[in-house]
């Protein structure tokens, strides 16, 4: 079941990522955009790596994050790959 939120581009769908907040019409979680932004990529550059998203959707996700940091940070931590499973060639990137 798709649940709308108070945010234009953000929905929850019980069948996609167990209801984690995603961009409407995609399977892209808010956390993916936040993690890309945290790595230093400007919001205007993110659609180059995620061409299925508009700049409005990117800013919508970041707005959602700004109001729900604890929730999204929990999703980020829950989905983090443990250091011992990282390939040494990418560990320090």
Jmol script that loads the backbone (N, CA, C; Angstrom):
load data "model"
ATOM      1  N   UNK A   1       0.827  -1.181   0.000  1.00  0.00           N
ATOM      2  CA  UNK A   1       0.000   0.000   0.000  1.00  0.00           C
ATOM      3  C   UNK A   1       0.875   1.251   0.000  1.00  0.00           C
ATOM      4  N   UNK A   2       0.607   2.165  -0.905  1.00  0.00           N
ATOM      5  CA  UNK A   2       1.372   3.403  -1.001  1.00  0.00           C
ATOM      6  C   UNK A   2       0.764   4.438  -0.067  1.00  0.00           C
ATOM      7  N   UNK A   3       1.622   5.032   0.748  1.00  0.00           N
ATOM      8  CA  UNK A   3       1.192   6.067   1.686  1.00  0.00           C
ATOM      9  C   UNK A   3       1.848   7.382   1.277  1.00  0.00           C
ATOM     10  N   UNK A   4       1.048   8.406   1.076  1.00  0.00           N
ATOM     11  CA  UNK A   4       1.611   9.709   0.768  1.00  0.00           C
ATOM     12  C   UNK A   4       2.145  10.336   2.051  1.00  0.00           C
ATOM     13  N   UNK A   5       2.970  11.326   1.890  1.00  0.00           N
ATOM     14  CA  UNK A   5       3.490  12.088   3.028  1.00  0.00           C
ATOM     15  C   UNK A   5       3.138  13.547   2.794  1.00  0.00           C
ATOM     16  N   UNK A   6       3.525  14.386   3.706  1.00  0.00           N
ATOM     17  CA  UNK A   6       3.285  15.822   3.556  1.00  0.00           C
ATOM     18  C   UNK A   6       4.286  16.441   2.570  1.00  0.00           C
ATOM     19  N   UNK A   7       5.146  15.616   1.995  1.00  0.00           N
ATOM     20  CA  UNK A   7       6.195  16.079   1.090  1.00  0.00           C
ATOM     21  C   UNK A   7       5.838  15.656  -0.328  1.00  0.00           C
ATOM     22  N   UNK A   8       5.873  16.595  -1.240  1.00  0.00           N
ATOM     23  CA  UNK A   8       5.377  16.384  -2.604  1.00  0.00           C
ATOM     24  C   UNK A   8       5.905  15.126  -3.279  1.00  0.00           C
ATOM     25  N   UNK A   9       7.178  14.849  -3.201  1.00  0.00           N
ATOM     26  CA  UNK A   9       7.778  13.751  -3.942  1.00  0.00           C
ATOM     27  C   UNK A   9       8.035  12.487  -3.119  1.00  0.00           C
ATOM     28  N   UNK A  10       7.736  12.512  -1.856  1.00  0.00           N
ATOM     29  CA  UNK A  10       8.114  11.406  -0.969  1.00  0.00           C
ATOM     30  C   UNK A  10       6.890  10.577  -0.598  1.00  0.00           C
ATOM     31  N   UNK A  11       7.023   9.257  -0.769  1.00  0.00           N
ATOM     32  CA  UNK A  11       5.966   8.309  -0.393  1.00  0.00           C
ATOM     33  C   UNK A  11       6.599   7.133   0.340  1.00  0.00           C
ATOM     34  N   UNK A  12       5.725   6.312   0.888  1.00  0.00           N
ATOM     35  CA  UNK A  12       6.131   5.045   1.488  1.00  0.00           C
ATOM     36  C   UNK A  12       5.285   3.966   0.815  1.00  0.00           C
ATOM     37  N   UNK A  13       5.912   2.875   0.447  1.00  0.00           N
ATOM     38  CA  UNK A  13       5.199   1.757  -0.167  1.00  0.00           C
ATOM     39  C   UNK A  13       5.639   0.503   0.575  1.00  0.00           C
ATOM     40  N   UNK A  14       4.683  -0.156   1.205  1.00  0.00           N
ATOM     41  CA  UNK A  14       5.003  -1.346   2.001  1.00  0.00           C
ATOM     42  C   UNK A  14       5.716  -2.419   1.178  1.00  0.00           C
ATOM     43  N   UNK A  15       5.541  -2.393  -0.137  1.00  0.00           N
ATOM     44  CA  UNK A  15       6.142  -3.409  -0.994  1.00  0.00           C
ATOM     45  C   UNK A  15       7.511  -2.999  -1.542  1.00  0.00           C
ATOM     46  N   UNK A  16       7.937  -1.787  -1.254  1.00  0.00           N
ATOM     47  CA  UNK A  16       9.255  -1.314  -1.691  1.00  0.00           C
ATOM     48  C   UNK A  16      10.060  -0.932  -0.456  1.00  0.00           C
ATOM     49  N   UNK A  17      11.139  -1.652  -0.242  1.00  0.00           N
ATOM     50  CA  UNK A  17      12.051  -1.395   0.881  1.00  0.00           C
ATOM     51  C   UNK A  17      11.321  -1.363   2.226  1.00  0.00           C
ATOM     52  N   UNK A  18      10.307  -2.186   2.360  1.00  0.00           N
ATOM     53  CA  UNK A  18       9.570  -2.337   3.626  1.00  0.00           C
ATOM     54  C   UNK A  18       9.008  -1.019   4.147  1.00  0.00           C
ATOM     55  N   UNK A  19       8.618  -0.125   3.238  1.00  0.00           N
ATOM     56  CA  UNK A  19       7.991   1.121   3.663  1.00  0.00           C
ATOM     57  C   UNK A  19       8.940   2.272   3.934  1.00  0.00           C
ATOM     58  N   UNK A  20      10.215   2.083   3.615  1.00  0.00           N
ATOM     59  CA  UNK A  20      11.181   3.177   3.778  1.00  0.00           C
ATOM     60  C   UNK A  20      10.791   4.327   2.843  1.00  0.00           C
ATOM     61  N   UNK A  21      10.990   5.579   3.236  1.00  0.00           N
ATOM     62  CA  UNK A  21      10.640   6.705   2.365  1.00  0.00           C
ATOM     63  C   UNK A  21      11.411   6.648   1.043  1.00  0.00           C
ATOM     64  N   UNK A  22      10.663   6.771  -0.064  1.00  0.00           N
ATOM     65  CA  UNK A  22      11.245   6.729  -1.404  1.00  0.00           C
ATOM     66  C   UNK A  22      10.730   7.904  -2.229  1.00  0.00           C
ATOM     67  N   UNK A  23      11.365   8.110  -3.376  1.00  0.00           N
ATOM     68  CA  UNK A  23      10.884   9.101  -4.324  1.00  0.00           C
ATOM     69  C   UNK A  23       9.707   8.479  -5.070  1.00  0.00           C
ATOM     70  N   UNK A  24       8.604   9.174  -5.109  1.00  0.00           N
ATOM     71  CA  UNK A  24       7.391   8.671  -5.747  1.00  0.00           C
ATOM     72  C   UNK A  24       7.667   8.254  -7.189  1.00  0.00           C
ATOM     73  N   UNK A  25       7.148   7.073  -7.563  1.00  0.00           N
ATOM     74  CA  UNK A  25       7.307   6.566  -8.918  1.00  0.00           C
ATOM     75  C   UNK A  25       8.630   5.885  -9.176  1.00  0.00           C
ATOM     76  N   UNK A  26       9.455   5.740  -8.136  1.00  0.00           N
ATOM     77  CA  UNK A  26      10.764   5.096  -8.263  1.00  0.00           C
ATOM     78  C   UNK A  26      10.944   4.118  -7.103  1.00  0.00           C
ATOM     79  N   UNK A  27      12.068   3.445  -7.096  1.00  0.00           N
ATOM     80  CA  UNK A  27      12.462   2.623  -5.957  1.00  0.00           C
ATOM     81  C   UNK A  27      13.634   3.287  -5.218  1.00  0.00           C
ATOM     82  N   UNK A  28      13.880   4.542  -5.505  1.00  0.00           N
ATOM     83  CA  UNK A  28      15.023   5.257  -4.945  1.00  0.00           C
ATOM     84  C   UNK A  28      14.692   5.763  -3.544  1.00  0.00           C
ATOM     85  N   UNK A  29      15.425   5.271  -2.536  1.00  0.00           N
ATOM     86  CA  UNK A  29      15.162   5.733  -1.172  1.00  0.00           C
ATOM     87  C   UNK A  29      15.756   7.119  -0.919  1.00  0.00           C
ATOM     88  N   UNK A  30      15.129   7.839  -0.036  1.00  0.00           N
ATOM     89  CA  UNK A  30      15.636   9.149   0.374  1.00  0.00           C
ATOM     90  C   UNK A  30      17.078   9.010   0.840  1.00  0.00           C
ATOM     91  N   UNK A  31      17.381   7.929   1.538  1.00  0.00           N
ATOM     92  CA  UNK A  31      18.739   7.752   2.077  1.00  0.00           C
ATOM     93  C   UNK A  31      19.795   7.737   0.985  1.00  0.00           C
ATOM     94  N   UNK A  32      19.478   7.222  -0.212  1.00  0.00           N
ATOM     95  CA  UNK A  32      20.457   7.187  -1.307  1.00  0.00           C
ATOM     96  C   UNK A  32      20.836   8.601  -1.732  1.00  0.00           C
ATOM     97  N   UNK A  33      19.871   9.480  -1.760  1.00  0.00           N
ATOM     98  CA  UNK A  33      20.134  10.872  -2.128  1.00  0.00           C
ATOM     99  C   UNK A  33      20.924  11.556  -1.020  1.00  0.00           C
ATOM    100  N   UNK A  34      20.545  11.306   0.213  1.00  0.00           N
ATOM    101  CA  UNK A  34      21.241  11.912   1.350  1.00  0.00           C
ATOM    102  C   UNK A  34      22.698  11.446   1.393  1.00  0.00           C
ATOM    103  N   UNK A  35      22.939  10.163   1.191  1.00  0.00           N
ATOM    104  CA  UNK A  35      24.311   9.659   1.226  1.00  0.00           C
ATOM    105  C   UNK A  35      25.152  10.262   0.106  1.00  0.00           C
ATOM    106  N   UNK A  36      24.571  10.429  -1.064  1.00  0.00           N
ATOM    107  CA  UNK A  36      25.293  11.050  -2.178  1.00  0.00           C
ATOM    108  C   UNK A  36      25.626  12.500  -1.843  1.00  0.00           C
ATOM    109  N   UNK A  37      24.665  13.206  -1.298  1.00  0.00           N
ATOM    110  CA  UNK A  37      24.873  14.597  -0.890  1.00  0.00           C
ATOM    111  C   UNK A  37      25.942  14.704   0.205  1.00  0.00           C
ATOM    112  N   UNK A  38      25.909  13.787   1.160  1.00  0.00           N
ATOM    113  CA  UNK A  38      26.896  13.798   2.253  1.00  0.00           C
ATOM    114  C   UNK A  38      28.306  13.540   1.754  1.00  0.00           C
ATOM    115  N   UNK A  39      28.444  12.854   0.624  1.00  0.00           N
ATOM    116  CA  UNK A  39      29.770  12.595   0.063  1.00  0.00           C
ATOM    117  C   UNK A  39      30.337  13.834  -0.628  1.00  0.00           C
ATOM    118  N   UNK A  40      29.569  14.914  -0.618  1.00  0.00           N
ATOM    119  CA  UNK A  40      30.069  16.170  -1.149  1.00  0.00           C
ATOM    120  C   UNK A  40      29.514  16.563  -2.505  1.00  0.00           C
ATOM    121  N   UNK A  41      28.586  15.796  -3.037  1.00  0.00           N
ATOM    122  CA  UNK A  41      28.012  16.140  -4.326  1.00  0.00           C
ATOM    123  C   UNK A  41      26.923  17.195  -4.139  1.00  0.00           C
ATOM    124  N   UNK A  42      27.000  18.248  -4.911  1.00  0.00           N
ATOM    125  CA  UNK A  42      25.985  19.303  -4.852  1.00  0.00           C
ATOM    126  C   UNK A  42      24.650  18.747  -5.339  1.00  0.00           C
ATOM    127  N   UNK A  43      23.543  19.204  -4.775  1.00  0.00           N
ATOM    128  CA  UNK A  43      22.237  18.705  -5.218  1.00  0.00           C
ATOM    129  C   UNK A  43      22.042  18.816  -6.730  1.00  0.00           C
ATOM    130  N   UNK A  44      22.548  19.880  -7.327  1.00  0.00           N
ATOM    131  CA  UNK A  44      22.392  20.082  -8.773  1.00  0.00           C
ATOM    132  C   UNK A  44      23.146  19.037  -9.589  1.00  0.00           C
ATOM    133  N   UNK A  45      24.133  18.392  -8.997  1.00  0.00           N
ATOM    134  CA  UNK A  45      24.927  17.381  -9.689  1.00  0.00           C
ATOM    135  C   UNK A  45      24.349  15.966  -9.536  1.00  0.00           C
ATOM    136  N   UNK A  46      23.551  15.744  -8.524  1.00  0.00           N
ATOM    137  CA  UNK A  46      23.038  14.400  -8.234  1.00  0.00           C
ATOM    138  C   UNK A  46      22.255  13.806  -9.408  1.00  0.00           C
ATOM    139  N   UNK A  47      21.426  14.572 -10.133  1.00  0.00           N
ATOM    140  CA  UNK A  47      20.706  13.974 -11.267  1.00  0.00           C
ATOM    141  C   UNK A  47      21.621  13.429 -12.374  1.00  0.00           C
ATOM    142  N   UNK A  48      22.870  13.859 -12.422  1.00  0.00           N
ATOM    143  CA  UNK A  48      23.798  13.305 -13.418  1.00  0.00           C
ATOM    144  C   UNK A  48      24.069  11.830 -13.127  1.00  0.00           C
ATOM    145  N   UNK A  49      24.117  11.469 -11.850  1.00  0.00           N
ATOM    146  CA  UNK A  49      24.325  10.073 -11.456  1.00  0.00           C
ATOM    147  C   UNK A  49      23.027   9.312 -11.272  1.00  0.00           C
ATOM    148  N   UNK A  50      21.943  10.036 -11.137  1.00  0.00           N
ATOM    149  CA  UNK A  50      20.612   9.439 -10.989  1.00  0.00           C
ATOM    150  C   UNK A  50      19.685  10.142 -11.975  1.00  0.00           C
ATOM    151  N   UNK A  51      19.883   9.892 -13.278  1.00  0.00           N
ATOM    152  CA  UNK A  51      19.160  10.666 -14.296  1.00  0.00           C
ATOM    153  C   UNK A  51      17.646  10.470 -14.307  1.00  0.00           C
ATOM    154  N   UNK A  52      17.159   9.481 -13.583  1.00  0.00           N
ATOM    155  CA  UNK A  52      15.708   9.270 -13.506  1.00  0.00           C
ATOM    156  C   UNK A  52      15.045  10.237 -12.525  1.00  0.00           C
ATOM    157  N   UNK A  53      15.861  11.025 -11.803  1.00  0.00           N
ATOM    158  CA  UNK A  53      15.325  11.974 -10.821  1.00  0.00           C
ATOM    159  C   UNK A  53      15.464  13.406 -11.317  1.00  0.00           C
ATOM    160  N   UNK A  54      14.486  14.220 -10.969  1.00  0.00           N
ATOM    161  CA  UNK A  54      14.548  15.650 -11.291  1.00  0.00           C
ATOM    162  C   UNK A  54      15.212  16.388 -10.128  1.00  0.00           C
ATOM    163  N   UNK A  55      15.619  17.596 -10.396  1.00  0.00           N
ATOM    164  CA  UNK A  55      16.211  18.420  -9.340  1.00  0.00           C
ATOM    165  C   UNK A  55      15.186  18.674  -8.236  1.00  0.00           C
ATOM    166  N   UNK A  56      13.913  18.834  -8.597  1.00  0.00           N
ATOM    167  CA  UNK A  56      12.865  19.011  -7.599  1.00  0.00           C
ATOM    168  C   UNK A  56      12.759  17.808  -6.671  1.00  0.00           C
ATOM    169  N   UNK A  57      12.887  16.607  -7.231  1.00  0.00           N
ATOM    170  CA  UNK A  57      12.838  15.406  -6.403  1.00  0.00           C
ATOM    171  C   UNK A  57      14.035  15.338  -5.463  1.00  0.00           C
ATOM    172  N   UNK A  58      15.198  15.738  -5.955  1.00  0.00           N
ATOM    173  CA  UNK A  58      16.412  15.760  -5.115  1.00  0.00           C
ATOM    174  C   UNK A  58      16.207  16.713  -3.936  1.00  0.00           C
ATOM    175  N   UNK A  59      15.765  17.925  -4.227  1.00  0.00           N
ATOM    176  CA  UNK A  59      15.547  18.881  -3.141  1.00  0.00           C
ATOM    177  C   UNK A  59      14.417  18.434  -2.218  1.00  0.00           C
ATOM    178  N   UNK A  60      13.409  17.765  -2.773  1.00  0.00           N
ATOM    179  CA  UNK A  60      12.336  17.217  -1.936  1.00  0.00           C
ATOM    180  C   UNK A  60      12.866  16.197  -0.952  1.00  0.00           C
ATOM    181  N   UNK A  61      13.767  15.336  -1.424  1.00  0.00           N
ATOM    182  CA  UNK A  61      14.365  14.330  -0.543  1.00  0.00           C
ATOM    183  C   UNK A  61      15.210  14.989   0.540  1.00  0.00           C
ATOM    184  N   UNK A  62      15.974  16.001   0.165  1.00  0.00           N
ATOM    185  CA  UNK A  62      16.811  16.688   1.159  1.00  0.00           C
ATOM    186  C   UNK A  62      15.968  17.470   2.160  1.00  0.00           C
ATOM    187  N   UNK A  63      14.845  18.002   1.708  1.00  0.00           N
ATOM    188  CA  UNK A  63      13.924  18.677   2.624  1.00  0.00           C
ATOM    189  C   UNK A  63      13.336  17.673   3.605  1.00  0.00           C
ATOM    190  N   UNK A  64      12.929  16.517   3.084  1.00  0.00           N
ATOM    191  CA  UNK A  64      12.397  15.461   3.953  1.00  0.00           C
ATOM    192  C   UNK A  64      13.463  15.078   4.985  1.00  0.00           C
ATOM    193  N   UNK A  65      14.694  14.905   4.521  1.00  0.00           N
ATOM    194  CA  UNK A  65      15.789  14.555   5.436  1.00  0.00           C
ATOM    195  C   UNK A  65      15.974  15.622   6.503  1.00  0.00           C
ATOM    196  N   UNK A  66      15.911  16.870   6.118  1.00  0.00           N
ATOM    197  CA  UNK A  66      16.129  17.940   7.082  1.00  0.00           C
ATOM    198  C   UNK A  66      15.109  17.890   8.215  1.00  0.00           C
ATOM    199  N   UNK A  67      13.901  17.420   7.906  1.00  0.00           N
ATOM    200  CA  UNK A  67      12.854  17.315   8.921  1.00  0.00           C
ATOM    201  C   UNK A  67      12.789  15.950   9.608  1.00  0.00           C
ATOM    202  N   UNK A  68      13.502  14.955   9.077  1.00  0.00           N
ATOM    203  CA  UNK A  68      13.438  13.586   9.615  1.00  0.00           C
ATOM    204  C   UNK A  68      14.830  12.956   9.693  1.00  0.00           C
ATOM    205  N   UNK A  69      15.791  13.715  10.183  1.00  0.00           N
ATOM    206  CA  UNK A  69      17.180  13.248  10.191  1.00  0.00           C
ATOM    207  C   UNK A  69      17.375  11.954  10.963  1.00  0.00           C
ATOM    208  N   UNK A  70      16.780  11.849  12.135  1.00  0.00           N
ATOM    209  CA  UNK A  70      16.976  10.630  12.940  1.00  0.00           C
ATOM    210  C   UNK A  70      16.476   9.397  12.200  1.00  0.00           C
ATOM    211  N   UNK A  71      15.313   9.506  11.593  1.00  0.00           N
ATOM    212  CA  UNK A  71      14.742   8.369  10.864  1.00  0.00           C
ATOM    213  C   UNK A  71      15.639   7.953   9.698  1.00  0.00           C
ATOM    214  N   UNK A  72      16.045   8.899   8.871  1.00  0.00           N
ATOM    215  CA  UNK A  72      16.856   8.567   7.695  1.00  0.00           C
ATOM    216  C   UNK A  72      18.236   8.093   8.121  1.00  0.00           C
ATOM    217  N   UNK A  73      18.801   8.686   9.153  1.00  0.00           N
ATOM    218  CA  UNK A  73      20.100   8.221   9.652  1.00  0.00           C
ATOM    219  C   UNK A  73      20.016   6.779  10.129  1.00  0.00           C
ATOM    220  N   UNK A  74      18.893   6.382  10.697  1.00  0.00           N
ATOM    221  CA  UNK A  74      18.718   4.983  11.109  1.00  0.00           C
ATOM    222  C   UNK A  74      18.698   4.057   9.891  1.00  0.00           C
ATOM    223  N   UNK A  75      18.027   4.474   8.816  1.00  0.00           N
ATOM    224  CA  UNK A  75      18.022   3.669   7.587  1.00  0.00           C
ATOM    225  C   UNK A  75      19.422   3.572   6.997  1.00  0.00           C
ATOM    226  N   UNK A  76      20.172   4.662   7.040  1.00  0.00           N
ATOM    227  CA  UNK A  76      21.546   4.659   6.529  1.00  0.00           C
ATOM    228  C   UNK A  76      22.390   3.678   7.321  1.00  0.00           C
ATOM    229  N   UNK A  77      22.303   3.745   8.635  1.00  0.00           N
ATOM    230  CA  UNK A  77      23.095   2.847   9.483  1.00  0.00           C
ATOM    231  C   UNK A  77      22.675   1.390   9.285  1.00  0.00           C
ATOM    232  N   UNK A  78      21.390   1.158   9.200  1.00  0.00           N
ATOM    233  CA  UNK A  78      20.876  -0.206   9.022  1.00  0.00           C
ATOM    234  C   UNK A  78      21.374  -0.831   7.714  1.00  0.00           C
ATOM    235  N   UNK A  79      21.582  -0.020   6.692  1.00  0.00           N
ATOM    236  CA  UNK A  79      21.981  -0.517   5.382  1.00  0.00           C
ATOM    237  C   UNK A  79      23.472  -0.356   5.098  1.00  0.00           C
ATOM    238  N   UNK A  80      24.220   0.079   6.095  1.00  0.00           N
ATOM    239  CA  UNK A  80      25.668   0.261   5.930  1.00  0.00           C
ATOM    240  C   UNK A  80      26.352  -1.090   5.774  1.00  0.00           C
ATOM    241  N   UNK A  81      27.286  -1.157   4.851  1.00  0.00           N
ATOM    242  CA  UNK A  81      28.067  -2.379   4.658  1.00  0.00           C
ATOM    243  C   UNK A  81      29.172  -2.385   5.702  1.00  0.00           C
ATOM    244  N   UNK A  82      29.267  -3.452   6.497  1.00  0.00           N
ATOM    245  CA  UNK A  82      30.321  -3.516   7.515  1.00  0.00           C
ATOM    246  C   UNK A  82      31.709  -3.405   6.891  1.00  0.00           C
ATOM    247  N   UNK A  83      32.613  -2.724   7.577  1.00  0.00           N
ATOM    248  CA  UNK A  83      33.969  -2.515   7.062  1.00  0.00           C
ATOM    249  C   UNK A  83      34.653  -3.815   6.658  1.00  0.00           C
ATOM    250  N   UNK A  84      34.429  -4.875   7.416  1.00  0.00           N
ATOM    251  CA  UNK A  84      35.112  -6.134   7.112  1.00  0.00           C
ATOM    252  C   UNK A  84      34.631  -6.763   5.801  1.00  0.00           C
ATOM    253  N   UNK A  85      33.514  -6.305   5.276  1.00  0.00           N
ATOM    254  CA  UNK A  85      33.011  -6.831   4.008  1.00  0.00           C
ATOM    255  C   UNK A  85      33.388  -5.973   2.808  1.00  0.00           C
ATOM    256  N   UNK A  86      33.975  -4.806   3.083  1.00  0.00           N
ATOM    257  CA  UNK A  86      34.378  -3.908   2.001  1.00  0.00           C
ATOM    258  C   UNK A  86      35.662  -4.394   1.352  1.00  0.00           C
ATOM    259  N   UNK A  87      35.729  -4.292   0.049  1.00  0.00           N
ATOM    260  CA  UNK A  87      36.947  -4.611  -0.684  1.00  0.00           C
ATOM    261  C   UNK A  87      38.012  -3.582  -0.292  1.00  0.00           C
ATOM    262  N   UNK A  88      39.224  -4.013   0.007  1.00  0.00           N
ATOM    263  CA  UNK A  88      40.274  -3.067   0.397  1.00  0.00           C
ATOM    264  C   UNK A  88      40.515  -1.957  -0.629  1.00  0.00           C
ATOM    265  N   UNK A  89      40.230  -2.212  -1.906  1.00  0.00           N
ATOM    266  CA  UNK A  89      40.451  -1.199  -2.925  1.00  0.00           C
ATOM    267  C   UNK A  89      39.467  -0.033  -2.826  1.00  0.00           C
ATOM    268  N   UNK A  90      38.297  -0.254  -2.227  1.00  0.00           N
ATOM    269  CA  UNK A  90      37.320   0.818  -2.117  1.00  0.00           C
ATOM    270  C   UNK A  90      37.120   1.303  -0.682  1.00  0.00           C
ATOM    271  N   UNK A  91      37.771   0.653   0.243  1.00  0.00           N
ATOM    272  CA  UNK A  91      37.581   0.959   1.665  1.00  0.00           C
ATOM    273  C   UNK A  91      37.869   2.413   2.009  1.00  0.00           C
ATOM    274  N   UNK A  92      38.886   2.997   1.416  1.00  0.00           N
ATOM    275  CA  UNK A  92      39.289   4.356   1.785  1.00  0.00           C
ATOM    276  C   UNK A  92      38.746   5.433   0.853  1.00  0.00           C
ATOM    277  N   UNK A  93      37.790   5.107   0.017  1.00  0.00           N
ATOM    278  CA  UNK A  93      37.219   6.112  -0.890  1.00  0.00           C
ATOM    279  C   UNK A  93      36.319   7.067  -0.151  1.00  0.00           C
TER     280      UNK A  93
END
end "model"
wireframe off; spacefill off
backbone 0.3
color backbone group
